[in-house]
Amino acid sequence: MIVAFSISPGVADEDGGVGEAVAEAVRVVRESGLPYETNAMFTNVEGEWDDVMAVIKSAVDVVCERSPRVGLVLKADIRPGYEGQLEAKVRRIDRHLET
């Protein structure tokens, strides 16, 4: 499965930013060993259901340490039996664009 998720603390820093808290969440994902990619709006992580959800929970937990309220958005592509889809899905789209 691939899950795209976004975590946002309810309380920003003194400049209105949330980058430090989000960076801590991304660090959890990076240290998990699961395939992932981060872009400007979401982090995508791939793996088995329990592994992915455990990483997301840990990421939320570290943001909760900085903010008494946390927002979480999830979108999941659940396709049993498929791995390596973070890159494979993009390659399939690229092939269609080449034709």
Secondary structure, DSSP 4 states (H G I P E B T S, - for coil): -EEEEEEEESS--TTS--HHHHHHHHHHHHHH-S-EEE-SS-EEEES-HHHHHHHHHHHHHHHHTT-S-EEEEEEEE--TT---HHHHHHHHHHHHHH-
